[in-house]
Amino acid sequence: MRAEAQAHVDQIRSALALLRRFLDWDRALARLDELNARVEDQSLWNDPKLAQDVMRERRRLEEAIGATRGIEKELEDTIELSEMAEAEGDEGLVNDAIESLAQLAERAEQDKVKALLAGEADANDTYVEINSGAGGTESNDWAGMLQRMYTRWAERHGMKVELIDYHAGEQAGIKSATLLVKGENAYGYAKTESGVHRLVRISPYDSSARRHTSFASVWVYPVVDDNIEIEINESELRIDTFRASGAGGQHINTTDSAVRITHLPSGIVVQSQAQRSQHKNRAEAYSQLRARLYEAELQKREAEANATNATKTDIGWGHQIRSYVLQPYQLVKDLRTGVTSTAPSDVLDGDLDRFMAAALSQRVTGEKVDVEDVD
């Protein structure tokens, strides 16, 4: 088999192996049989919520198992076609087979990522919180660039983005911002972006045109729906109101409508100032708090299972998950998975899927990659 075709075959088999490992194949087959039997039991429908949960799990397993089997069968058929074409010296058929393998490899990667989004809250909408690190204008500008990057990523996937909280930088960019991203599997994809992001560039704010390194943190947590119970003791909250601030225009209020809630036991602080109504801002801040407490519980479970855990840490050197170098060369490098891109402009315009897919896969395999940061 030609090298190009073999590379596609290896990629497909790697995706299939990860899918089987993630599904725990034999257990998944047994579980699907069990769910099919439960659906046939008419008493199940006496409890609509339970029936809905069973049908949702059944559909997910059917789709994942069916997609895996379909790719395996198509791979076998295409390999057979390729080998036959090579034996007969049919160049046209060989090229067709290679093209089919390339398309199958792309589909296998898409199905792999889709199957990996099976966490308890992966299907939910998500909050994306961005904070600039030390460094004043440089870091503020970098945080603003990240805000735009995640907005563009969401728009590429047909998701809606709402600005929940916003604090402008003094000269440029932002000190912090919180986005609400609404769309299918928004949290499942975005959760891999939590961590510190590092930018290296020639500063547009430095008259001497020197290279600067800037840091900003990203913190992702899911919107908690009514089906998930989160207990919050009101006596453990400190609620402050203040006047909303921003870049001007609609971001400036003349009353203390903005709301900040501090959860005293955990130290978690959330706030909302996007609405003119204090009541609406309070409701939004409360929703964020429930989401943050729930996300903290998810992180605890992941840590206990020895999964790769994105943790909130110092916004500075040594803690970054990804570096973006704009000068003197062009490179984006993920320091967890080793995935790189030589087109930073595309990445900053929302082309993040390859980074997210690799990080999701790593959460399943638990394999650590020894990656050196870039200068």
N, C-alpha and C positions, 0 to 999 in steps of 0.2 A: 504494500500500500504506500502511496506517495506520502511524503512528509507532511504536506499541507492537509491531506485528508486525515492522516494519523493524529495530527494536532487537534483537529475537531473531535475526533473519536475520543481522545483522552479527556478533553474538556467535558464532553457529554457523560462519559463514564464517571468522572469525578463528581459531577452534579448529581447523577443517579445514586452514587454511593452515599453522598451527604443526605439526600432525600430519604433513603432507606434507613440510615442511621438516625435521622431526626424522628422519623415516624415510628421507629422500633418495629420493623416490618412485620414480624410474626405476631407481635402483640396487636398491631394495628388491624391486621386481618381478622384476628379473633374478636377484637372489639367491634369491628364492623358487622360481623355475624351476630354478635350480641345485640347491637342496636337495631339491626333488621328484624330480629325476633321481637324486640320490644315494640317496634312500630306496628307489628301485626297484632299485638295485644290491645284489644279495644279499650281496656280499662285505662290505658295510658292517657287517653283523650279526656278523661275526667278531670285531669289537672292540666289546663292549657299551658301554664308557664313551663311545667316539666316537659310537656310534649314539644314545646317550642325549643327547649334546650336540647332535647334528644335529636330532633330533626336537624338542628343547626350542626351538632357534632357529627351526625351521620353524613350530612351533605359535605362537610369539610373533609372527612375521611374518604368518602367516595371520590371526590374531586382529586385529592392528593394521590390516592392509590391508582385511580384511572389514568391520571396524567403520567405517572411513573411507568405504568405498564405500557401505555401508548408510545412513550419515547423509547422504551426498551425494544419494542417490536419494530418500530420504524428504524431504529439504529441497526438491528440485525438485518433487515431487508436492504438497507442502503449499503451496508458493508458488503453484503453478498453481490449487489449490483455493481459496486465499484470493482470488486475483485474479478468479476466476470468480464467487465468492460476492459480492464487492464490485460487480462489473458487474451482477449480477442483483438487488442490493439485499437479499440474504438475510442479515439480521443474525445469526440463529442460527448459520448456517454460518460466517460471518466470525469469530464468537466461538470456535467450535470450532477453526477454523484457528489462531487466536492461541494458544489453549490447547495445541494440538499443537506449535506452534513453541516455546512455553515449555518443554514437556517435552523436546523434541528438543535445545534449548539446554543443558538440565541434563545430558542424556545425553552430549552432545558434550563438555562439560567433564569429565565423569567418565572418558570414554574417552581424552581428551587426557592427563589425569593418569596414567591407567593405562599408556598407551603411553610416557610420559616415564620411567617406572620401569623402565628397561632397562639400567641400569648394571651393572657387573660384580658388585657386592655389594648392589644395591638390594633384592633379595629376602630378604636375611639379617636375622637378629635384630640388635638394636643396643644399645649402651651409651649412656646419657645421663648426662653428668657435670655437676653443678651446683656452682658455687663462689660464695660471697658476696664482694662487693667491700669496699672500705674503708667504714667507717661503723658498725661494731659491730652493735648490736641491730637497727637499721633494715635494714641490708643482710642480716643473718642471717634476719630475718623475710621479706624479699623472696625470698631464695633458697628458703626453705621454701614460699612461695606458688608458685614455679615448679616445685618438686618435685611439689606437688599437681596443678598444671596439666597437666604431662606424664603423670602417672599417670592423671588423668581422661581425657585425650585417648586414651591407649592403651586404656583400658577402654571408651570409646565405640566403638572399632573391634574389640572382642572380643580384644584382645591381653592377654597376661599380663605382670605387672610384678613383678620381684624386686628387693629392696633389697640391693645388693652391699656398699656401703660407706656409712658414716653418721657424721658428726661434728656433734653438737648445738651450737647457739649457747648462750651462757652464760645468757641470759634468755629468748630465744625463737628460733624458726626453726632454721636449720642453718648451720654454717660451710661444709660440703660434703656431697655425697651422690652416689652413683653408682647408677643404675637399670639393670637389664637388662630390656629390653622384647622380648618374644617374640611374633612374629606375622608374617603375610605382608607383605612389603615394609616392614617396620618401619624399616629403615635408609633406604630410598628416600624415605620421607616425612620422617622426622625429621632427615635430614642438613641440611635447609635451616634448621634452628633454631640451628646453631652460631653463637655470637657473643655480644655483650654486650647485655643487656636492662635497660632503664631504667624505674624506677617513680617517679611523682610523686604524692604524696598528703599529706593532713594526718595527721601521725604520731599513732598511738594511744599512743605512748610519750612524747609531748611534752605536758607539763601546760599549755603556752602555746598548744597547738593550732596550731603553725606548719606550713607546708608543708615537706616534706622530699623530697629526690631521692636515690634509692638505686640501686645497680647490682649486677648479678650476671651471671656468665658461664655459658654453656651450651656444652658440647663434646660432639659426637656422633660416634661411630665404630662401624663394623660388627663384629659377631661374625664371626670368621674360621673357616670350616669346614675340614675336613681336606683338601678339594680344592685349597686355596690354600696354597702353600708359602711359609713365612716363616722365613728363617734367623736364628737367634739364637745368638750365641756366649756360652756360659755365663761365660767369663772377663770379659765386658763387663758383667756384672750385679752389683749389690750388693743382697743380700737381708737385710732386717732383720725381726726379729719384735718385737712389742710387745703390751701388754695392750689388748684391745678396750675401747672406751669408747662411751658413748651416753647416751640419755635415762634409762636405768635399766632394771630388769627384765631381760629376756632379752638386752639389748644389753651387759650388763656381764659380763665373764669374769674368772676369778681366775687364769688362766694366760696366758702370752704366746702366744696362739693367732693373733693378727692378723699379717698378712704384708704387708710393703712391698717392692717390687722397683724398683730404679732402673736404667734402661738408660743406662750412662755415656756412650756416644758421642752420643746424641740428647738426653739429659737428661730423657727421659720417665720419670715416676714413676707407678706404679699400686699400689693396695693393696686388700686385702679383709679384712673382719673380720666378715662376716655369719655364718660358720660357727663352731662351737665347736672344730672340728678344724683344727689348724695345717696339716695335709696338704691338706685341702679348700680352705682359704684360699689356700694356695700355688698350687694348681692353678688356682683362679679368677683370681688375680692374674697368673699366667703367661698365661692365656687373654686377659685384658685387654691385656697387653703386646703379644701377637701382633696383636690388633685395632688397637691404637694405631699400631704400626709399619706395618701394612697401610694404615690410613687416611692416614698421612703420605705413603705412596707414591701413593695416589689423589689427594691434594691436589696433589702435585707434578705429576702428569699433567694435572690440570685447569689448573693455572697455566701449564703449557707450551702448552696448547691455548687460552689466553686466555679461559677460561670464568670466570664469576663464582665467586670462591673465598672460602668462609667461613674466615676465619683466626682463630686464637687470638691475642688481643692484650691490652693493658691493660684492666682492668675499671674503666672510668671514662668521663668525659665525652669525646665526640668519637669514640668507637669503637662506639657502640651501633648495633644493627641494628633495634631496635624500641623504641618508647616507649609506656608504659602510664600514662595520666593519669586519676586518680580524683577529684581536686579541683583547681580549682573547677568543672571540667566533666568529662564522661566521653568519653574517646577513646583508642583504641589505634591507633597508626600505624606501619606498617613503612617504614623509611627506605631500603630498597633498591628496593621495588616501588611504594610509594605507596598500597598497600592499607590501608584504615582500617575501624574498627568503632566504633560509638557505644555498644556494649554490652560494656564491659570485664569485667563480671561473667560474661558468657557465655564470653568468651575465656579468662578465668582458670579457668573450669570445663571447659576442654578444647576449645572451639570454635576450632580452629586450621586447619581444612582450607583455607579461602580463602587464608590467608597462605602455607601450604605450596605450594598449587597455583600461585600467582603466582610464587613464588621458583623453583619447578621450571621454569616456562615461561621465566623470565628466563635460566636457565642454558643453555637451548637457543638463544634469540635473541641473547643477549649484549648486549641493549639496556640501557643505563643510564638510570635515571630520576632527574631532578633533584628531590629531595624535601627540603623544609625540615623540621627537627625542630619539635616543639611545645614551648611554654613549660611 
